[in-house]
């Protein structure tokens, strides 16, 4: 049996670890998004972090009202 340790983090933690220069370009509600990582933040790789950030931005844009 394999034990998987899941961890819930805010998107801001992922951004700060891998892409801190992006912080000013993200909205506060995006940064506060809760992300569940199957194996935790400690082993998250840079490519996976970017994919999570991109998906989170798209999710927030799709729920935004159109003007």
mmCIF file as Biopython writes it, N, C-alpha, C and O atoms, coordinates in Angstrom:
data_model
#
loop_
_atom_site.group_PDB
_atom_site.id
_atom_site.type_symbol
_atom_site.label_atom_id
_atom_site.label_alt_id
_atom_site.label_comp_id
_atom_site.label_asym_id
_atom_site.label_entity_id
_atom_site.label_seq_id
_atom_site.pdbx_PDB_ins_code
_atom_site.Cartn_x
_atom_site.Cartn_y
_atom_site.Cartn_z
_atom_site.occupancy
_atom_site.B_iso_or_equiv
_atom_site.auth_seq_id
_atom_site.auth_asym_id
_atom_site.pdbx_PDB_model_num
ATOM 1   N N  . UNK A ? 1  ? 0.843   -1.180 0.000   1.0 0.0 1  A 1 
ATOM 2   C CA . UNK A ? 1  ? 0.000   0.000  0.000   1.0 0.0 1  A 1 
ATOM 3   C C  . UNK A ? 1  ? 0.886   1.241  0.000   1.0 0.0 1  A 1 
ATOM 4   O O  . UNK A ? 1  ? 1.821   1.338  0.795   1.0 0.0 1  A 1 
ATOM 5   N N  . UNK A ? 2  ? 0.598   2.180  -0.881  1.0 0.0 2  A 1 
ATOM 6   C CA . UNK A ? 2  ? 1.375   3.413  -0.982  1.0 0.0 2  A 1 
ATOM 7   C C  . UNK A ? 2  ? 0.632   4.511  -0.240  1.0 0.0 2  A 1 
ATOM 8   O O  . UNK A ? 2  ? -0.552  4.746  -0.483  1.0 0.0 2  A 1 
ATOM 9   N N  . UNK A ? 3  ? 1.334   5.182  0.668   1.0 0.0 3  A 1 
ATOM 10  C CA . UNK A ? 3  ? 0.750   6.289  1.412   1.0 0.0 3  A 1 
ATOM 11  C C  . UNK A ? 3  ? 1.078   7.591  0.704   1.0 0.0 3  A 1 
ATOM 12  O O  . UNK A ? 3  ? 2.247   7.909  0.481   1.0 0.0 3  A 1 
ATOM 13  N N  . UNK A ? 4  ? 0.042   8.344  0.352   1.0 0.0 4  A 1 
ATOM 14  C CA . UNK A ? 4  ? 0.215   9.620  -0.327  1.0 0.0 4  A 1 
ATOM 15  C C  . UNK A ? 4  ? -0.155  10.724 0.654   1.0 0.0 4  A 1 
ATOM 16  O O  . UNK A ? 4  ? -1.251  10.723 1.215   1.0 0.0 4  A 1 
ATOM 17  N N  . UNK A ? 5  ? 0.759   11.663 0.858   1.0 0.0 5  A 1 
ATOM 18  C CA . UNK A ? 5  ? 0.494   12.764 1.772   1.0 0.0 5  A 1 
ATOM 19  C C  . UNK A ? 5  ? 0.051   13.988 0.981   1.0 0.0 5  A 1 
ATOM 20  O O  . UNK A ? 5  ? 0.861   14.644 0.327   1.0 0.0 5  A 1 
ATOM 21  N N  . UNK A ? 6  ? -1.234  14.284 1.048   1.0 0.0 6  A 1 
ATOM 22  C CA . UNK A ? 6  ? -1.760  15.439 0.340   1.0 0.0 6  A 1 
ATOM 23  C C  . UNK A ? 6  ? -1.558  16.683 1.195   1.0 0.0 6  A 1 
ATOM 24  O O  . UNK A ? 6  ? -1.566  16.624 2.425   1.0 0.0 6  A 1 
ATOM 25  N N  . UNK A ? 7  ? -1.377  17.805 0.517   1.0 0.0 7  A 1 
ATOM 26  C CA . UNK A ? 7  ? -1.162  19.077 1.205   1.0 0.0 7  A 1 
ATOM 27  C C  . UNK A ? 7  ? -1.979  20.157 0.495   1.0 0.0 7  A 1 
ATOM 28  O O  . UNK A ? 7  ? -1.986  20.239 -0.733  1.0 0.0 7  A 1 
ATOM 29  N N  . UNK A ? 8  ? -2.660  20.974 1.279   1.0 0.0 8  A 1 
ATOM 30  C CA . UNK A ? 8  ? -3.410  22.097 0.725   1.0 0.0 8  A 1 
ATOM 31  C C  . UNK A ? 8  ? -2.617  23.372 0.966   1.0 0.0 8  A 1 
ATOM 32  O O  . UNK A ? 8  ? -2.243  23.679 2.098   1.0 0.0 8  A 1 
ATOM 33  N N  . UNK A ? 9  ? -2.364  24.110 -0.107  1.0 0.0 9  A 1 
ATOM 34  C CA . UNK A ? 9  ? -1.595  25.356 -0.021  1.0 0.0 9  A 1 
ATOM 35  C C  . UNK A ? 9  ? -2.333  26.433 -0.803  1.0 0.0 9  A 1 
ATOM 36  O O  . UNK A ? 9  ? -3.184  26.137 -1.642  1.0 0.0 9  A 1 
ATOM 37  N N  . UNK A ? 10 ? -2.000  27.666 -0.521  1.0 0.0 10 A 1 
ATOM 38  C CA . UNK A ? 10 ? -2.516  28.768 -1.336  1.0 0.0 10 A 1 
ATOM 39  C C  . UNK A ? 10 ? -1.643  28.890 -2.579  1.0 0.0 10 A 1 
ATOM 40  O O  . UNK A ? 10 ? -0.456  28.561 -2.561  1.0 0.0 10 A 1 
ATOM 41  N N  . UNK A ? 11 ? -2.248  29.362 -3.646  1.0 0.0 11 A 1 
ATOM 42  C CA . UNK A ? 11 ? -1.502  29.557 -4.882  1.0 0.0 11 A 1 
ATOM 43  C C  . UNK A ? 11 ? -0.312  30.485 -4.640  1.0 0.0 11 A 1 
ATOM 44  O O  . UNK A ? 11 ? 0.730   30.334 -5.277  1.0 0.0 11 A 1 
ATOM 45  N N  . UNK A ? 12 ? -0.461  31.438 -3.728  1.0 0.0 12 A 1 
ATOM 46  C CA . UNK A ? 12 ? 0.631   32.373 -3.432  1.0 0.0 12 A 1 
ATOM 47  C C  . UNK A ? 12 ? 1.886   31.646 -2.963  1.0 0.0 12 A 1 
ATOM 48  O O  . UNK A ? 12 ? 2.998   32.096 -3.241  1.0 0.0 12 A 1 
ATOM 49  N N  . UNK A ? 13 ? 1.725   30.527 -2.253  1.0 0.0 13 A 1 
ATOM 50  C CA . UNK A ? 13 ? 2.893   29.766 -1.796  1.0 0.0 13 A 1 
ATOM 51  C C  . UNK A ? 13 ? 3.635   29.149 -2.982  1.0 0.0 13 A 1 
ATOM 52  O O  . UNK A ? 13 ? 4.866   29.117 -3.004  1.0 0.0 13 A 1 
ATOM 53  N N  . UNK A ? 14 ? 2.893   28.670 -3.947  1.0 0.0 14 A 1 
ATOM 54  C CA . UNK A ? 14 ? 3.506   28.087 -5.145  1.0 0.0 14 A 1 
ATOM 55  C C  . UNK A ? 14 ? 4.217   29.173 -5.937  1.0 0.0 14 A 1 
ATOM 56  O O  . UNK A ? 14 ? 5.348   28.987 -6.386  1.0 0.0 14 A 1 
ATOM 57  N N  . UNK A ? 15 ? 3.546   30.309 -6.106  1.0 0.0 15 A 1 
ATOM 58  C CA . UNK A ? 15 ? 4.136   31.419 -6.859  1.0 0.0 15 A 1 
ATOM 59  C C  . UNK A ? 15 ? 5.414   31.901 -6.173  1.0 0.0 15 A 1 
ATOM 60  O O  . UNK A ? 15 ? 6.428   32.120 -6.836  1.0 0.0 15 A 1 
ATOM 61  N N  . UNK A ? 16 ? 5.373   32.066 -4.860  1.0 0.0 16 A 1 
ATOM 62  C CA . UNK A ? 16 ? 6.552   32.553 -4.132  1.0 0.0 16 A 1 
ATOM 63  C C  . UNK A ? 16 ? 7.728   31.588 -4.231  1.0 0.0 16 A 1 
ATOM 64  O O  . UNK A ? 16 ? 8.881   32.019 -4.272  1.0 0.0 16 A 1 
ATOM 65  N N  . UNK A ? 17 ? 7.450   30.300 -4.268  1.0 0.0 17 A 1 
ATOM 66  C CA . UNK A ? 17 ? 8.537   29.313 -4.346  1.0 0.0 17 A 1 
ATOM 67  C C  . UNK A ? 17 ? 9.199   29.304 -5.716  1.0 0.0 17 A 1 
ATOM 68  O O  . UNK A ? 17 ? 10.425  29.246 -5.810  1.0 0.0 17 A 1 
ATOM 69  N N  . UNK A ? 18 ? 8.400   29.360 -6.780  1.0 0.0 18 A 1 
ATOM 70  C CA . UNK A ? 18 ? 8.945   29.172 -8.120  1.0 0.0 18 A 1 
ATOM 71  C C  . UNK A ? 18 ? 9.023   30.430 -8.972  1.0 0.0 18 A 1 
ATOM 72  O O  . UNK A ? 18 ? 9.960   30.588 -9.754  1.0 0.0 18 A 1 
ATOM 73  N N  . UNK A ? 19 ? 8.047   31.331 -8.831  1.0 0.0 19 A 1 
ATOM 74  C CA . UNK A ? 19 ? 7.976   32.494 -9.717  1.0 0.0 19 A 1 
ATOM 75  C C  . UNK A ? 19 ? 7.629   33.761 -8.940  1.0 0.0 19 A 1 
ATOM 76  O O  . UNK A ? 19 ? 6.597   34.372 -9.216  1.0 0.0 19 A 1 
ATOM 77  N N  . UNK A ? 20 ? 8.444   34.173 -7.988  1.0 0.0 20 A 1 
ATOM 78  C CA . UNK A ? 20 ? 8.097   35.339 -7.159  1.0 0.0 20 A 1 
ATOM 79  C C  . UNK A ? 20 ? 7.915   36.628 -7.964  1.0 0.0 20 A 1 
ATOM 80  O O  . UNK A ? 20 ? 7.203   37.530 -7.523  1.0 0.0 20 A 1 
ATOM 81  N N  . UNK A ? 21 ? 8.539   36.726 -9.121  1.0 0.0 21 A 1 
ATOM 82  C CA . UNK A ? 21 ? 8.394   37.923 -9.959  1.0 0.0 21 A 1 
ATOM 83  C C  . UNK A ? 21 ? 6.969   38.079 -10.499 1.0 0.0 21 A 1 
ATOM 84  O O  . UNK A ? 21 ? 6.591   39.161 -10.948 1.0 0.0 21 A 1 
ATOM 85  N N  . UNK A ? 22 ? 6.181   37.003 -10.456 1.0 0.0 22 A 1 
ATOM 86  C CA . UNK A ? 22 ? 4.810   37.054 -10.964 1.0 0.0 22 A 1 
ATOM 87  C C  . UNK A ? 22 ? 3.819   37.617 -9.944  1.0 0.0 22 A 1 
ATOM 88  O O  . UNK A ? 22 ? 2.689   37.941 -10.308 1.0 0.0 22 A 1 
ATOM 89  N N  . UNK A ? 23 ? 4.208   37.738 -8.699  1.0 0.0 23 A 1 
ATOM 90  C CA . UNK A ? 23 ? 3.284   38.153 -7.634  1.0 0.0 23 A 1 
ATOM 91  C C  . UNK A ? 23 ? 2.504   39.428 -7.974  1.0 0.0 23 A 1 
ATOM 92  O O  . UNK A ? 23 ? 1.288   39.451 -7.784  1.0 0.0 23 A 1 
ATOM 93  N N  . UNK A ? 24 ? 3.153   40.489 -8.468  1.0 0.0 24 A 1 
ATOM 94  C CA . UNK A ? 24 ? 2.401   41.724 -8.742  1.0 0.0 24 A 1 
ATOM 95  C C  . UNK A ? 24 ? 1.366   41.594 -9.864  1.0 0.0 24 A 1 
ATOM 96  O O  . UNK A ? 24 ? 0.468   42.427 -9.980  1.0 0.0 24 A 1 
ATOM 97  N N  . UNK A ? 25 ? 1.492   40.558 -10.682 1.0 0.0 25 A 1 
ATOM 98  C CA . UNK A ? 25 ? 0.615   40.412 -11.846 1.0 0.0 25 A 1 
ATOM 99  C C  . UNK A ? 25 ? -0.614  39.558 -11.568 1.0 0.0 25 A 1 
ATOM 100 O O  . UNK A ? 25 ? -1.504  39.456 -12.412 1.0 0.0 25 A 1 
ATOM 101 N N  . UNK A ? 26 ? -0.668  38.945 -10.393 1.0 0.0 26 A 1 
ATOM 102 C CA . UNK A ? 26 ? -1.800  38.092 -10.050 1.0 0.0 26 A 1 
ATOM 103 C C  . UNK A ? 26 ? -2.748  38.823 -9.113  1.0 0.0 26 A 1 
ATOM 104 O O  . UNK A ? 26 ? -2.318  39.603 -8.263  1.0 0.0 26 A 1 
ATOM 105 N N  . UNK A ? 27 ? -4.026  38.570 -9.273  1.0 0.0 27 A 1 
ATOM 106 C CA . UNK A ? 27 ? -5.037  39.183 -8.419  1.0 0.0 27 A 1 
ATOM 107 C C  . UNK A ? 27 ? -5.046  38.491 -7.057  1.0 0.0 27 A 1 
ATOM 108 O O  . UNK A ? 27 ? -4.644  37.335 -6.925  1.0 0.0 27 A 1 
ATOM 109 N N  . UNK A ? 28 ? -5.508  39.219 -6.060  1.0 0.0 28 A 1 
ATOM 110 C CA . UNK A ? 28 ? -5.522  38.668 -4.702  1.0 0.0 28 A 1 
ATOM 111 C C  . UNK A ? 28 ? -6.377  37.409 -4.614  1.0 0.0 28 A 1 
ATOM 112 O O  . UNK A ? 28 ? -6.010  36.457 -3.925  1.0 0.0 28 A 1 
ATOM 113 N N  . UNK A ? 29 ? -7.521  37.396 -5.311  1.0 0.0 29 A 1 
ATOM 114 C CA . UNK A ? 29 ? -8.357  36.193 -5.243  1.0 0.0 29 A 1 
ATOM 115 C C  . UNK A ? 29 ? -7.686  34.996 -5.908  1.0 0.0 29 A 1 
ATOM 116 O O  . UNK A ? 29 ? -7.920  33.856 -5.507  1.0 0.0 29 A 1 
ATOM 117 N N  . UNK A ? 30 ? -6.857  35.240 -6.917  1.0 0.0 30 A 1 
ATOM 118 C CA . UNK A ? 30 ? -6.084  34.155 -7.525  1.0 0.0 30 A 1 
ATOM 119 C C  . UNK A ? 30 ? -5.040  33.648 -6.539  1.0 0.0 30 A 1 
ATOM 120 O O  . UNK A ? 30 ? -4.880  32.440 -6.364  1.0 0.0 30 A 1 
ATOM 121 N N  . UNK A ? 31 ? -4.337  34.561 -5.903  1.0 0.0 31 A 1 
ATOM 122 C CA . UNK A ? 31 ? -3.293  34.184 -4.950  1.0 0.0 31 A 1 
ATOM 123 C C  . UNK A ? 31 ? -3.850  33.438 -3.745  1.0 0.0 31 A 1 
ATOM 124 O O  . UNK A ? 31 ? -3.156  32.615 -3.149  1.0 0.0 31 A 1 
ATOM 125 N N  . UNK A ? 32 ? -5.098  33.720 -3.384  1.0 0.0 32 A 1 
ATOM 126 C CA . UNK A ? 32 ? -5.722  33.065 -2.233  1.0 0.0 32 A 1 
ATOM 127 C C  . UNK A ? 32 ? -6.373  31.731 -2.580  1.0 0.0 32 A 1 
ATOM 128 O O  . UNK A ? 32 ? -6.909  31.059 -1.699  1.0 0.0 32 A 1 
ATOM 129 N N  . UNK A ? 33 ? -6.333  31.344 -3.838  1.0 0.0 33 A 1 
ATOM 130 C CA . UNK A ? 33 ? -6.921  30.071 -4.253  1.0 0.0 33 A 1 
ATOM 131 C C  . UNK A ? 33 ? -6.256  28.920 -3.511  1.0 0.0 33 A 1 
ATOM 132 O O  . UNK A ? 33 ? -5.034  28.882 -3.362  1.0 0.0 33 A 1 
ATOM 133 N N  . UNK A ? 34 ? -7.077  27.983 -3.051  1.0 0.0 34 A 1 
ATOM 134 C CA . UNK A ? 34 ? -6.542  26.805 -2.381  1.0 0.0 34 A 1 
ATOM 135 C C  . UNK A ? 34 ? -6.265  25.725 -3.416  1.0 0.0 34 A 1 
ATOM 136 O O  . UNK A ? 34 ? -7.111  25.402 -4.249  1.0 0.0 34 A 1 
ATOM 137 N N  . UNK A ? 35 ? -5.063  25.178 -3.341  1.0 0.0 35 A 1 
ATOM 138 C CA . UNK A ? 35 ? -4.611  24.153 -4.272  1.0 0.0 35 A 1 
ATOM 139 C C  . UNK A ? 35 ? -4.272  22.908 -3.462  1.0 0.0 35 A 1 
ATOM 140 O O  . UNK A ? 35 ? -3.532  22.986 -2.482  1.0 0.0 35 A 1 
ATOM 141 N N  . UNK A ? 36 ? -4.808  21.760 -3.867  1.0 0.0 36 A 1 
ATOM 142 C CA . UNK A ? 36 ? -4.488  20.506 -3.197  1.0 0.0 36 A 1 
ATOM 143 C C  . UNK A ? 36 ? -3.405  19.805 -4.010  1.0 0.0 36 A 1 
ATOM 144 O O  . UNK A ? 36 ? -3.593  19.474 -5.181  1.0 0.0 36 A 1 
ATOM 145 N N  . UNK A ? 37 ? -2.277  19.591 -3.361  1.0 0.0 37 A 1 
ATOM 146 C CA . UNK A ? 37 ? -1.147  18.918 -4.008  1.0 0.0 37 A 1 
ATOM 147 C C  . UNK A ? 37 ? -1.087  17.480 -3.509  1.0 0.0 37 A 1 
ATOM 148 O O  . UNK A ? 37 ? -1.032  17.234 -2.304  1.0 0.0 37 A 1 
ATOM 149 N N  . UNK A ? 38 ? -1.099  16.556 -4.421  1.0 0.0 38 A 1 
ATOM 150 C CA . UNK A ? 38 ? -1.128  15.136 -4.058  1.0 0.0 38 A 1 
ATOM 151 C C  . UNK A ? 38 ? 0.079   14.731 -3.218  1.0 0.0 38 A 1 
ATOM 152 O O  . UNK A ? 38 ? -0.065  13.995 -2.242  1.0 0.0 38 A 1 
ATOM 153 N N  . UNK A ? 39 ? 1.256   15.202 -3.585  1.0 0.0 39 A 1 
ATOM 154 C CA . UNK A ? 39 ? 2.473   14.799 -2.876  1.0 0.0 39 A 1 
ATOM 155 C C  . UNK A ? 39 ? 3.124   15.933 -2.099  1.0 0.0 39 A 1 
ATOM 156 O O  . UNK A ? 39 ? 4.241   15.778 -1.606  1.0 0.0 39 A 1 
ATOM 157 N N  . UNK A ? 40 ? 2.451   17.062 -1.980  1.0 0.0 40 A 1 
ATOM 158 C CA . UNK A ? 40 ? 2.959   18.169 -1.183  1.0 0.0 40 A 1 
ATOM 159 C C  . UNK A ? 40 ? 3.823   19.146 -1.963  1.0 0.0 40 A 1 
ATOM 160 O O  . UNK A ? 40 ? 4.286   18.863 -3.068  1.0 0.0 40 A 1 
ATOM 161 N N  . UNK A ? 41 ? 4.022   20.295 -1.354  1.0 0.0 41 A 1 
ATOM 162 C CA . UNK A ? 41 ? 4.778   21.386 -1.970  1.0 0.0 41 A 1 
ATOM 163 C C  . UNK A ? 41 ? 6.263   21.048 -2.106  1.0 0.0 41 A 1 
ATOM 164 O O  . UNK A ? 41 ? 6.931   21.526 -3.023  1.0 0.0 41 A 1 
ATOM 165 N N  . UNK A ? 42 ? 6.765   20.239 -1.209  1.0 0.0 42 A 1 
ATOM 166 C CA . UNK A ? 42 ? 8.193   19.922 -1.179  1.0 0.0 42 A 1 
ATOM 167 C C  . UNK A ? 42 ? 8.737   19.294 -2.449  1.0 0.0 42 A 1 
ATOM 168 O O  . UNK A ? 42 ? 9.898   19.505 -2.800  1.0 0.0 42 A 1 
ATOM 169 N N  . UNK A ? 43 ? 7.901   18.518 -3.144  1.0 0.0 43 A 1 
ATOM 170 C CA . UNK A ? 43 ? 8.416   17.862 -4.352  1.0 0.0 43 A 1 
ATOM 171 C C  . UNK A ? 43 ? 7.793   18.398 -5.637  1.0 0.0 43 A 1 
ATOM 172 O O  . UNK A ? 43 ? 7.991   17.835 -6.714  1.0 0.0 43 A 1 
ATOM 173 N N  . UNK A ? 44 ? 7.040   19.490 -5.516  1.0 0.0 44 A 1 
ATOM 174 C CA . UNK A ? 44 ? 6.438   20.109 -6.700  1.0 0.0 44 A 1 
ATOM 175 C C  . UNK A ? 44 ? 7.541   20.629 -7.620  1.0 0.0 44 A 1 
ATOM 176 O O  . UNK A ? 44 ? 8.452   21.326 -7.173  1.0 0.0 44 A 1 
ATOM 177 N N  . UNK A ? 45 ? 7.456   20.290 -8.893  1.0 0.0 45 A 1 
ATOM 178 C CA . UNK A ? 45 ? 8.465   20.722 -9.855  1.0 0.0 45 A 1 
ATOM 179 C C  . UNK A ? 45 ? 8.025   22.005 -10.550 1.0 0.0 45 A 1 
ATOM 180 O O  . UNK A ? 45 ? 6.840   22.336 -10.580 1.0 0.0 45 A 1 
ATOM 181 N N  . UNK A ? 46 ? 8.992   22.716 -11.104 1.0 0.0 46 A 1 
ATOM 182 C CA . UNK A ? 46 ? 8.739   24.025 -11.705 1.0 0.0 46 A 1 
ATOM 183 C C  . UNK A ? 46 ? 7.707   23.957 -12.832 1.0 0.0 46 A 1 
ATOM 184 O O  . UNK A ? 46 ? 6.816   24.804 -12.892 1.0 0.0 46 A 1 
ATOM 185 N N  . UNK A ? 47 ? 7.803   22.986 -13.711 1.0 0.0 47 A 1 
ATOM 186 C CA . UNK A ? 47 ? 6.848   22.862 -14.819 1.0 0.0 47 A 1 
ATOM 187 C C  . UNK A ? 47 ? 5.433   22.625 -14.304 1.0 0.0 47 A 1 
ATOM 188 O O  . UNK A ? 47 ? 4.470   23.179 -14.833 1.0 0.0 47 A 1 
ATOM 189 N N  . UNK A ? 48 ? 5.317   21.800 -13.272 1.0 0.0 48 A 1 
ATOM 190 C CA . UNK A ? 48 ? 4.005   21.531 -12.683 1.0 0.0 48 A 1 
ATOM 191 C C  . UNK A ? 48 ? 3.459   22.788 -12.006 1.0 0.0 48 A 1 
ATOM 192 O O  . UNK A ? 48 ? 2.261   23.064 -12.079 1.0 0.0 48 A 1 
ATOM 193 N N  . UNK A ? 49 ? 4.329   23.541 -11.354 1.0 0.0 49 A 1 
ATOM 194 C CA . UNK A ? 49 ? 3.916   24.782 -10.699 1.0 0.0 49 A 1 
ATOM 195 C C  . UNK A ? 49 ? 3.352   25.759 -11.723 1.0 0.0 49 A 1 
ATOM 196 O O  . UNK A ? 49 ? 2.321   26.384 -11.478 1.0 0.0 49 A 1 
ATOM 197 N N  . UNK A ? 50 ? 4.016   25.897 -12.866 1.0 0.0 50 A 1 
ATOM 198 C CA . UNK A ? 50 ? 3.539   26.808 -13.906 1.0 0.0 50 A 1 
ATOM 199 C C  . UNK A ? 50 ? 2.194   26.353 -14.445 1.0 0.0 50 A 1 
ATOM 200 O O  . UNK A ? 50 ? 1.325   27.182 -14.716 1.0 0.0 50 A 1 
ATOM 201 N N  . UNK A ? 51 ? 2.009   25.064 -14.603 1.0 0.0 51 A 1 
ATOM 202 C CA . UNK A ? 51 ? 0.734   24.538 -15.090 1.0 0.0 51 A 1 
ATOM 203 C C  . UNK A ? 51 ? -0.396  24.843 -14.095 1.0 0.0 51 A 1 
ATOM 204 O O  . UNK A ? 51 ? -1.502  25.198 -14.503 1.0 0.0 51 A 1 
ATOM 205 N N  . UNK A ? 52 ? -0.124  24.706 -12.819 1.0 0.0 52 A 1 
ATOM 206 C CA . UNK A ? 52 ? -1.111  25.003 -11.778 1.0 0.0 52 A 1 
ATOM 207 C C  . UNK A ? 52 ? -1.467  26.485 -11.799 1.0 0.0 52 A 1 
ATOM 208 O O  . UNK A ? 52 ? -2.641  26.843 -11.696 1.0 0.0 52 A 1 
ATOM 209 N N  . UNK A ? 53 ? -0.469  27.343 -11.930 1.0 0.0 53 A 1 
ATOM 210 C CA . UNK A ? 53 ? -0.697  28.795 -11.970 1.0 0.0 53 A 1 
ATOM 211 C C  . UNK A ? 53 ? -1.550  29.159 -13.183 1.0 0.0 53 A 1 
ATOM 212 O O  . UNK A ? 53 ? -2.509  29.921 -13.063 1.0 0.0 53 A 1 
ATOM 213 N N  . UNK A ? 54 ? -1.205  28.624 -14.334 1.0 0.0 54 A 1 
ATOM 214 C CA . UNK A ? 54 ? -1.957  28.912 -15.550 1.0 0.0 54 A 1 
ATOM 215 C C  . UNK A ? 54 ? -3.404  28.443 -15.431 1.0 0.0 54 A 1 
ATOM 216 O O  . UNK A ? 54 ? -4.324  29.162 -15.822 1.0 0.0 54 A 1 
ATOM 217 N N  . UNK A ? 55 ? -3.608  27.250 -14.898 1.0 0.0 55 A 1 
ATOM 218 C CA . UNK A ? 55 ? -4.954  26.724 -14.744 1.0 0.0 55 A 1 
ATOM 219 C C  . UNK A ? 55 ? -5.769  27.587 -13.784 1.0 0.0 55 A 1 
ATOM 220 O O  . UNK A ? 55 ? -6.945  27.853 -14.029 1.0 0.0 55 A 1 
ATOM 221 N N  . UNK A ? 56 ? -5.149  28.018 -12.705 1.0 0.0 56 A 1 
ATOM 222 C CA . UNK A ? 56 ? -5.827  28.841 -11.712 1.0 0.0 56 A 1 
ATOM 223 C C  . UNK A ? 56 ? -6.268  30.179 -12.321 1.0 0.0 56 A 1 
ATOM 224 O O  . UNK A ? 56 ? -7.384  30.637 -12.073 1.0 0.0 56 A 1 
ATOM 225 N N  . UNK A ? 57 ? -5.404  30.794 -13.107 1.0 0.0 57 A 1 
ATOM 226 C CA . UNK A ? 57 ? -5.746  32.055 -13.767 1.0 0.0 57 A 1 
ATOM 227 C C  . UNK A ? 57 ? -6.918  31.843 -14.714 1.0 0.0 57 A 1 
ATOM 228 O O  . UNK A ? 57 ? -7.846  32.651 -14.736 1.0 0.0 57 A 1 
ATOM 229 N N  . UNK A ? 58 ? -6.890  30.777 -15.488 1.0 0.0 58 A 1 
ATOM 230 C CA . UNK A ? 58 ? -7.984  30.475 -16.420 1.0 0.0 58 A 1 
ATOM 231 C C  . UNK A ? 58 ? -9.287  30.239 -15.679 1.0 0.0 58 A 1 
ATOM 232 O O  . UNK A ? 58 ? -10.341 30.688 -16.129 1.0 0.0 58 A 1 
ATOM 233 N N  . UNK A ? 59 ? -9.234  29.552 -14.564 1.0 0.0 59 A 1 
ATOM 234 C CA . UNK A ? 59 ? -10.436 29.285 -13.775 1.0 0.0 59 A 1 
ATOM 235 C C  . UNK A ? 59 ? -11.051 30.582 -13.267 1.0 0.0 59 A 1 
ATOM 236 O O  . UNK A ? 59 ? -12.273 30.734 -13.284 1.0 0.0 59 A 1 
ATOM 237 N N  . UNK A ? 60 ? -10.228 31.510 -12.820 1.0 0.0 60 A 1 
ATOM 238 C CA . UNK A ? 60 ? -10.743 32.777 -12.315 1.0 0.0 60 A 1 
ATOM 239 C C  . UNK A ? 60 ? -11.278 33.645 -13.451 1.0 0.0 60 A 1 
ATOM 240 O O  . UNK A ? 60 ? -12.235 34.394 -13.251 1.0 0.0 60 A 1 
ATOM 241 N N  . UNK A ? 61 ? -10.687 33.560 -14.620 1.0 0.0 61 A 1 
ATOM 242 C CA . UNK A ? 61 ? -11.176 34.336 -15.744 1.0 0.0 61 A 1 
ATOM 243 C C  . UNK A ? 61 ? -12.508 33.794 -16.242 1.0 0.0 61 A 1 
ATOM 244 O O  . UNK A ? 61 ? -13.372 34.562 -16.663 1.0 0.0 61 A 1 
ATOM 245 N N  . UNK A ? 62 ? -12.679 32.485 -16.197 1.0 0.0 62 A 1 
ATOM 246 C CA . UNK A ? 62 ? -13.922 31.902 -16.695 1.0 0.0 62 A 1 
ATOM 247 C C  . UNK A ? 62 ? -15.105 32.205 -15.780 1.0 0.0 62 A 1 
ATOM 248 O O  . UNK A ? 62 ? -16.256 32.170 -16.216 1.0 0.0 62 A 1 
ATOM 249 N N  . UNK A ? 63 ? -14.821 32.502 -14.511 1.0 0.0 63 A 1 
ATOM 250 C CA . UNK A ? 63 ? -15.914 32.818 -13.589 1.0 0.0 63 A 1 
ATOM 251 C C  . UNK A ? 63 ? -16.159 34.331 -13.479 1.0 0.0 63 A 1 
ATOM 252 O O  . UNK A ? 63 ? -17.080 34.763 -12.786 1.0 0.0 63 A 1 
ATOM 253 N N  . UNK A ? 64 ? -15.338 35.124 -14.159 1.0 0.0 64 A 1 
ATOM 254 C CA . UNK A ? 64 ? -15.500 36.581 -14.121 1.0 0.0 64 A 1 
ATOM 255 C C  . UNK A ? 64 ? -16.634 37.004 -15.043 1.0 0.0 64 A 1 
ATOM 256 O O  . UNK A ? 64 ? -16.789 36.452 -16.132 1.0 0.0 64 A 1 
ATOM 257 N N  . UNK A ? 65 ? -17.425 37.977 -14.614 1.0 0.0 65 A 1 
ATOM 258 C CA . UNK A ? 65 ? -18.506 38.466 -15.480 1.0 0.0 65 A 1 
ATOM 259 C C  . UNK A ? 65 ? -17.949 39.203 -16.691 1.0 0.0 65 A 1 
ATOM 260 O O  . UNK A ? 65 ? -16.922 39.877 -16.607 1.0 0.0 65 A 1 
ATOM 261 N N  . UNK A ? 66 ? -18.629 39.067 -17.800 1.0 0.0 66 A 1 
ATOM 262 C CA . UNK A ? 66 ? -18.210 39.770 -19.016 1.0 0.0 66 A 1 
ATOM 263 C C  . UNK A ? 66 ? -18.751 41.183 -18.990 1.0 0.0 66 A 1 
ATOM 264 O O  . UNK A ? 66 ? -19.860 41.415 -18.510 1.0 0.0 66 A 1 
ATOM 265 N N  . UNK A ? 67 ? -17.983 42.129 -19.499 1.0 0.0 67 A 1 
ATOM 266 C CA . UNK A ? 67 ? -18.401 43.530 -19.521 1.0 0.0 67 A 1 
ATOM 267 C C  . UNK A ? 67 ? -18.754 43.935 -20.927 1.0 0.0 67 A 1 
ATOM 268 O O  . UNK A ? 67 ? -19.132 45.082 -21.162 1.0 0.0 67 A 1 
#
